Amino acid sequence: MSDGEAALISWAFIFEAPQMDPAVDRMVIERGGVRTTIVGVPEQAAVVDVAVALVEDGAQFIELCGGFEPVWAGRVFDAIRACTTTAFRPCTNGWAASTRCSA
């Protein structure tokens, strides 16, 4: 990174909806040094592989939609051993996980 160049912050939000294909049902927005990736998965069990792939692609934060059962946040955390901290917070529809990775 050169002098004056802003550090890129990369985070992702994963949600569940029927018939989603995480390979194509995604959006990436890059503005002002922040990359936001939004990905849909067809079922909760798909979230672990998607989260791992997002971290491998540089995501520093992973947030799960509040509709995910808490067990999936735990499984995401377990799958991403490079992460330094995770915070679970209640949402109106359940739990969200924000995972900060050291990548």
N, CA, C and O atoms as a DFTB+ gen file, in Angstrom:
412 C
 N C O
     1  1       0.848      -1.172       0.000
     2  2       0.000       0.000       0.000
     3  2       0.894       1.236       0.000
     4  3       1.840       1.315       0.784
     5  1       0.610       2.177      -0.851
     6  2       1.410       3.387      -0.941
     7  2       0.941       4.424       0.071
     8  3      -0.158       4.328       0.617
     9  1       1.800       5.424       0.312
    10  2       1.421       6.504       1.222
    11  2       0.159       7.186       0.708
    12  3       0.042       7.467      -0.485
    13  1      -0.771       7.448       1.596
    14  2      -1.991       8.131       1.225
    15  2      -3.095       7.206       0.731
    16  3      -4.240       7.629       0.573
    17  1      -2.751       5.933       0.484
    18  2      -3.758       4.985       0.028
    19  2      -4.491       4.422       1.248
    20  3      -3.859       3.957       2.197
    21  1      -5.803       4.466       1.219
    22  2      -6.603       3.995       2.347
    23  2      -6.595       2.473       2.406
    24  3      -6.611       1.796       1.379
    25  1      -6.571       1.951       3.628
    26  2      -6.647       0.507       3.824
    27  2      -8.049       0.033       3.432
    28  3      -9.041       0.701       3.721
    29  1      -8.118      -1.104       2.783
    30  2      -9.403      -1.658       2.388
    31  2      -9.986      -2.471       3.532
    32  3      -9.322      -3.347       4.085
    33  1     -11.209      -2.180       3.876
    34  2     -11.957      -2.963       4.845
    35  2     -12.910      -3.822       4.035
    36  3     -13.651      -3.315       3.193
    37  1     -12.891      -5.116       4.287
    38  2     -13.741      -6.033       3.540
    39  2     -14.625      -6.795       4.512
    40  3     -14.136      -7.428       5.448
    41  1     -15.927      -6.730       4.281
    42  2     -16.851      -7.461       5.136
    43  2     -17.930      -8.089       4.280
    44  3     -18.135      -7.698       3.130
    45  1     -18.623      -9.074       4.853
    46  2     -19.657      -9.779       4.106
    47  2     -20.884     -10.007       4.976
    48  3     -20.791     -10.175       6.192
    49  1     -22.027     -10.007       4.319
    50  2     -23.306     -10.292       4.960
    51  2     -23.903     -11.485       4.236
    52  3     -24.014     -11.476       3.010
    53  1     -24.292     -12.524       4.995
    54  2     -24.852     -13.731       4.395
    55  2     -26.294     -13.885       4.873
    56  3     -26.582     -13.800       6.067
    57  1     -27.187     -14.112       3.917
    58  2     -28.594     -14.318       4.253
    59  2     -29.087     -15.604       3.605
    60  3     -28.464     -16.120       2.677
    61  1     -30.207     -16.117       4.099
    62  2     -30.787     -17.343       3.572
    63  2     -32.102     -17.030       2.863
    64  3     -32.935     -16.285       3.377
    65  1     -32.274     -17.608       1.683
    66  2     -33.529     -17.497       0.942
    67  2     -33.615     -18.689      -0.010
    68  3     -32.600     -19.113      -0.563
    69  1     -34.804     -19.225      -0.203
    70  2     -34.955     -20.388      -1.087
    71  2     -34.394     -20.124      -2.482
    72  3     -34.496     -19.020      -3.017
    73  1     -33.804     -21.159      -3.048
    74  2     -33.309     -21.173      -4.420
    75  2     -32.121     -20.250      -4.679
    76  3     -31.783     -20.006      -5.837
    77  1     -31.486     -19.735      -3.639
    78  2     -30.295     -18.905      -3.834
    79  2     -29.123     -19.785      -4.259
    80  3     -29.008     -20.931      -3.823
    81  1     -28.272     -19.253      -5.096
    82  2     -27.032     -19.909      -5.503
    83  2     -25.904     -18.955      -5.117
    84  3     -25.726     -17.919      -5.757
    85  1     -25.137     -19.298      -4.073
    86  2     -24.109     -18.361      -3.597
    87  2     -23.062     -17.982      -4.641
    88  3     -22.401     -16.951      -4.514
    89  1     -22.911     -18.805      -5.659
    90  2     -21.940     -18.485      -6.714
    91  2     -22.403     -17.325      -7.584
    92  3     -21.580     -16.594      -8.134
    93  1     -23.719     -17.151      -7.711
    94  2     -24.231     -16.089      -8.576
    95  2     -25.123     -15.082      -7.853
    96  3     -25.250     -13.939      -8.290
    97  1     -25.735     -15.499      -6.760
    98  2     -26.622     -14.597      -6.021
    99  2     -25.826     -13.842      -4.972
   100  3     -25.901     -14.119      -3.776
   101  1     -25.068     -12.887      -5.459
   102  2     -24.205     -12.069      -4.607
   103  2     -24.016     -10.704      -5.235
   104  3     -24.173     -10.520      -6.442
   105  1     -23.676      -9.759      -4.390
   106  2     -23.421      -8.402      -4.846
   107  2     -22.174      -7.892      -4.117
   108  3     -22.009      -8.122      -2.919
   109  1     -21.320      -7.214      -4.837
   110  2     -20.129      -6.609      -4.245
   111  2     -20.192      -5.111      -4.508
   112  3     -20.365      -4.667      -5.643
   113  1     -20.049      -4.345      -3.433
   114  2     -20.045      -2.883      -3.518
   115  2     -18.714      -2.406      -2.952
   116  3     -18.353      -2.769      -1.832
   117  1     -17.982      -1.598      -3.710
   118  2     -16.720      -1.034      -3.225
   119  2     -16.795       0.480      -3.297
   120  3     -17.003       1.052      -4.366
   121  1     -16.624       1.125      -2.151
   122  2     -16.636       2.583      -2.057
   123  2     -15.782       3.012      -0.878
   124  3     -15.840       2.406       0.192
   125  1     -14.997       4.046      -1.073
   126  2     -14.279       4.678       0.020
   127  2     -13.443       3.745       0.878
   128  3     -13.369       3.923       2.094
   129  1     -12.811       2.747       0.258
   130  2     -11.951       1.843       1.015
   131  2     -12.692       0.713       1.714
   132  3     -12.102      -0.005       2.521
   133  1     -13.975       0.548       1.415
   134  2     -14.768      -0.523       2.017
   135  2     -15.343      -1.406       0.916
   136  3     -15.955      -0.914      -0.032
   137  1     -15.141      -2.706       1.048
   138  2     -15.756      -3.671       0.139
   139  2     -16.827      -4.419       0.925
   140  3     -16.534      -5.036       1.949
   141  1     -18.058      -4.364       0.448
   142  2     -19.184      -5.067       1.057
   143  2     -19.633      -6.155       0.088
   144  3     -19.917      -5.886      -1.079
   145  1     -19.694      -7.389       0.588
   146  2     -20.170      -8.503      -0.219
   147  2     -21.422      -9.055       0.437
   148  3     -21.420      -9.377       1.625
   149  1     -22.488      -9.164      -0.337
   150  2     -23.765      -9.694       0.154
   151  2     -24.022     -10.987      -0.612
   152  3     -24.018     -11.006      -1.843
   153  1     -24.248     -12.076       0.143
   154  2     -24.382     -13.392      -0.477
   155  2     -25.628     -14.093       0.051
   156  3     -25.886     -14.094       1.255
   157  1     -26.398     -14.690      -0.857
   158  2     -27.543     -15.491      -0.469
   159  2     -27.210     -16.971      -0.513
   160  3     -26.522     -17.428      -1.426
   161  1     -27.698     -17.729       0.472
   162  2     -27.544     -19.180       0.497
   163  2     -28.939     -19.808       0.544
   164  3     -29.866     -19.217       1.099
   165  1     -29.093     -21.013      -0.041
   166  2     -30.416     -21.620      -0.117
   167  2     -30.886     -22.264       1.182
   168  3     -32.085     -22.443       1.395
   169  1     -29.942     -22.609       2.045
   170  2     -30.263     -23.241       3.323
   171  2     -29.158     -22.915       4.321
   172  3     -28.034     -22.595       3.933
   173  1     -29.482     -22.995       5.601
   174  2     -28.526     -22.599       6.622
   175  2     -27.255     -23.431       6.583
   176  3     -26.175     -22.913       6.870
   177  1     -27.357     -24.701       6.236
   178  2     -26.176     -25.570       6.206
   179  2     -25.119     -25.101       5.205
   180  3     -23.956     -25.485       5.329
   181  1     -25.487     -24.291       4.227
   182  2     -24.544     -23.811       3.218
   183  2     -23.672     -22.667       3.726
   184  3     -22.687     -22.311       3.079
   185  1     -24.016     -22.091       4.867
   186  2     -23.333     -20.881       5.324
   187  2     -21.859     -21.114       5.662
   188  3     -21.039     -20.219       5.456
   189  1     -21.509     -22.276       6.168
   190  2     -20.130     -22.525       6.585
   191  2     -19.178     -22.447       5.396
   192  3     -18.183     -21.724       5.450
   193  1     -19.469     -23.178       4.330
   194  2     -18.589     -23.155       3.155
   195  2     -18.502     -21.764       2.536
   196  3     -17.434     -21.339       2.094
   197  1     -19.624     -21.063       2.508
   198  2     -19.637     -19.712       1.933
   199  2     -18.790     -18.766       2.784
   200  3     -18.015     -17.976       2.246
   201  1     -18.932     -18.842       4.097
   202  2     -18.151     -17.967       4.982
   203  2     -16.656     -18.240       4.854
   204  3     -15.858     -17.304       4.799
   205  1     -16.276     -19.498       4.807
   206  2     -14.859     -19.847       4.654
   207  2     -14.321     -19.289       3.341
   208  3     -13.228     -18.723       3.314
   209  1     -15.069     -19.442       2.258
   210  2     -14.630     -18.916       0.965
   211  2     -14.500     -17.397       0.993
   212  3     -13.579     -16.841       0.395
   213  1     -15.416     -16.724       1.684
   214  2     -15.343     -15.265       1.779
   215  2     -14.090     -14.825       2.533
   216  3     -13.429     -13.868       2.131
   217  1     -13.761     -15.516       3.619
   218  2     -12.537     -15.191       4.371
   219  2     -11.309     -15.461       3.509
   220  3     -10.369     -14.666       3.500
   221  1     -11.313     -16.573       2.790
   222  2     -10.187     -16.863       1.894
   223  2     -10.038     -15.793       0.825
   224  3      -8.936     -15.562       0.327
   225  1     -11.133     -15.140       0.470
   226  2     -11.101     -14.052      -0.517
   227  2     -10.821     -12.691       0.114
   228  3     -10.843     -11.673      -0.579
   229  1     -10.557     -12.662       1.423
   230  2     -10.155     -11.416       2.061
   231  2     -11.150     -10.777       2.999
   232  3     -10.866      -9.706       3.536
   233  1     -12.310     -11.384       3.225
   234  2     -13.272     -10.783       4.161
   235  2     -12.688     -10.757       5.562
   236  3     -12.157     -11.755       6.049
   237  1     -12.792      -9.611       6.197
   238  2     -12.303      -9.435       7.565
   239  2     -13.425      -9.556       8.581
   240  3     -13.183      -9.844       9.753
   241  1     -14.638      -9.338       8.137
   242  2     -15.820      -9.423       8.994
   243  2     -16.870     -10.246       8.264
   244  3     -17.075     -10.088       7.061
   245  1     -17.531     -11.127       9.007
   246  2     -18.646     -11.904       8.458
   247  2     -19.837     -11.647       9.359
   248  3     -19.743     -11.782      10.579
   249  1     -20.955     -11.278       8.760
   250  2     -22.177     -11.115       9.542
   251  2     -23.243     -12.021       8.958
   252  3     -23.468     -12.049       7.748
   253  1     -23.899     -12.768       9.849
   254  2     -24.989     -13.640       9.436
   255  2     -26.312     -12.939       9.691
   256  3     -26.480     -12.259      10.704
   257  1     -27.235     -13.105       8.781
   258  2     -28.573     -12.574       8.958
   259  2     -29.153     -13.104      10.272
   260  3     -28.853     -14.228      10.674
   261  1     -29.963     -12.316      10.924
   262  2     -30.552     -12.696      12.199
   263  2     -31.437     -13.924      12.125
   264  3     -31.778     -14.489      13.165
   265  1     -31.818     -14.355      10.941
   266  2     -32.642     -15.543      10.797
   267  2     -31.883     -16.847      10.971
   268  3     -32.503     -17.903      11.099
   269  1     -30.542     -16.800      10.978
   270  2     -29.759     -18.016      11.173
   271  2     -29.863     -18.479      12.615
   272  3     -29.849     -17.670      13.543
   273  1     -29.969     -19.791      12.795
   274  2     -29.968     -20.349      14.141
   275  2     -28.571     -20.162      14.739
   276  3     -27.582     -20.219      14.008
   277  1     -28.472     -19.939      16.056
   278  2     -27.164     -19.691      16.687
   279  2     -26.126     -20.781      16.411
   280  3     -24.931     -20.490      16.359
   281  1     -26.559     -22.013      16.237
   282  2     -25.611     -23.097      15.987
   283  2     -24.771     -22.822      14.743
   284  3     -23.603     -23.204      14.689
   285  1     -25.355     -22.164      13.744
   286  2     -24.607     -21.902      12.506
   287  2     -23.531     -20.850      12.709
   288  3     -22.473     -20.925      12.085
   289  1     -23.779     -19.881      13.564
   290  2     -22.728     -18.902      13.885
   291  2     -21.548     -19.620      14.530
   292  3     -20.392     -19.330      14.219
   293  1     -21.840     -20.555      15.425
   294  2     -20.775     -21.327      16.063
   295  2     -20.008     -22.176      15.071
   296  3     -18.785     -22.287      15.155
   297  1     -20.718     -22.771      14.138
   298  2     -20.049     -23.604      13.133
   299  2     -19.198     -22.768      12.187
   300  3     -18.131     -23.205      11.756
   301  1     -19.665     -21.573      11.867
   302  2     -18.851     -20.666      11.044
   303  2     -17.570     -20.318      11.795
   304  3     -16.476     -20.373      11.234
   305  1     -17.714     -19.962      13.054
   306  2     -16.539     -19.607      13.856
   307  2     -15.561     -20.775      13.924
   308  3     -14.358     -20.584      13.744
   309  1     -16.062     -21.975      14.182
   310  2     -15.192     -23.144      14.268
   311  2     -14.466     -23.408      12.959
   312  3     -13.314     -23.843      12.969
   313  1     -15.114     -23.154      11.843
   314  2     -14.523     -23.416      10.528
   315  2     -13.451     -22.407      10.156
   316  3     -12.591     -22.692       9.322
   317  1     -13.493     -21.247      10.757
   318  2     -12.554     -20.179      10.410
   319  2     -11.583     -20.007      11.574
   320  3     -11.727     -19.087      12.379
   321  1     -10.620     -20.874      11.658
   322  2      -9.683     -20.866      12.786
   323  2      -8.752     -19.656      12.804
   324  3      -8.139     -19.393      13.839
   325  1      -8.617     -18.913      11.719
   326  2      -7.744     -17.742      11.684
   327  2      -8.367     -16.540      12.382
   328  3      -7.710     -15.514      12.555
   329  1      -9.622     -16.659      12.781
   330  2     -10.314     -15.522      13.387
   331  2      -9.815     -15.279      14.799
   332  3      -9.516     -16.214      15.541
   333  1      -9.732     -14.005      15.154
   334  2      -9.236     -13.641      16.474
   335  2     -10.361     -13.412      17.475
   336  3     -10.183     -13.693      18.660
   337  1     -11.496     -12.918      17.044
   338  2     -12.605     -12.684      17.964
   339  2     -13.922     -12.895      17.235
   340  3     -13.991     -12.803      16.009
   341  1     -14.938     -13.171      17.985
   342  2     -16.278     -13.201      17.418
   343  2     -17.235     -12.633      18.446
   344  3     -17.056     -12.835      19.647
   345  1     -18.232     -11.938      17.987
   346  2     -19.209     -11.354      18.902
   347  2     -20.588     -11.779      18.458
   348  3     -20.924     -11.689      17.277
   349  1     -21.387     -12.243      19.398
   350  2     -22.754     -12.634      19.103
   351  2     -23.663     -11.603      19.740
   352  3     -23.495     -11.253      20.909
   353  1     -24.614     -11.123      18.982
   354  2     -25.525     -10.121      19.528
   355  2     -26.946     -10.466      19.119
   356  3     -27.183     -10.924      18.001
   357  1     -27.886     -10.249      20.020
   358  2     -29.266     -10.555      19.669
   359  2     -29.799      -9.565      18.643
   360  3     -29.473      -8.378      18.678
   361  1     -30.620     -10.067      17.734
   362  2     -31.308      -9.243      16.751
   363  2     -32.795      -9.504      16.894
   364  3     -33.202     -10.410      17.621
   365  1     -33.590      -8.735      16.223
   366  2     -35.030      -8.908      16.341
   367  2     -35.486     -10.284      15.876
   368  3     -36.451     -10.818      16.422
   369  1     -34.814     -10.883      14.873
   370  2     -35.234     -12.198      14.388
   371  2     -34.357     -13.332      14.884
   372  3     -34.551     -14.459      14.429
   373  1     -33.427     -13.122      15.765
   374  2     -32.573     -14.218      16.220
   375  2     -31.211     -13.708      16.624
   376  3     -31.101     -12.786      17.432
   377  1     -30.167     -14.307      16.061
   378  2     -28.793     -13.953      16.415
   379  2     -28.012     -13.578      15.178
   380  3     -28.247     -14.121      14.098
   381  1     -27.102     -12.668      15.327
   382  2     -26.175     -12.327      14.257
   383  2     -24.778     -12.571      14.775
   384  3     -24.513     -12.415      15.966
   385  1     -23.905     -12.946      13.905
   386  2     -22.509     -13.161      14.289
   387  2     -21.650     -12.213      13.492
   388  3     -21.750     -12.168      12.266
   389  1     -20.821     -11.469      14.154
   390  2     -19.832     -10.656      13.491
   391  2     -18.482     -11.276      13.824
   392  3     -18.108     -11.361      14.994
   393  1     -17.762     -11.700      12.821
   394  2     -16.505     -12.407      13.023
   395  2     -15.386     -11.572      12.467
   396  3     -15.381     -11.253      11.278
   397  1     -14.441     -11.212      13.300
   398  2     -13.283     -10.416      12.884
   399  2     -12.145     -11.371      12.671
   400  3     -11.769     -12.098      13.590
   401  1     -11.583     -11.389      11.475
   402  2     -10.516     -12.317      11.138
   403  2      -9.194     -11.585      11.015
   404  3      -9.148     -10.398      10.692
   405  1      -8.127     -12.309      11.276
   406  2      -6.803     -11.703      11.265
   407  2      -6.148     -11.746       9.894
   408  3      -4.972     -11.409       9.756
   409  1      -6.891     -12.153       8.893
   410  2      -6.340     -12.285       7.540
   411  2      -5.785     -10.976       7.024
   412  3      -5.285     -10.917       5.900
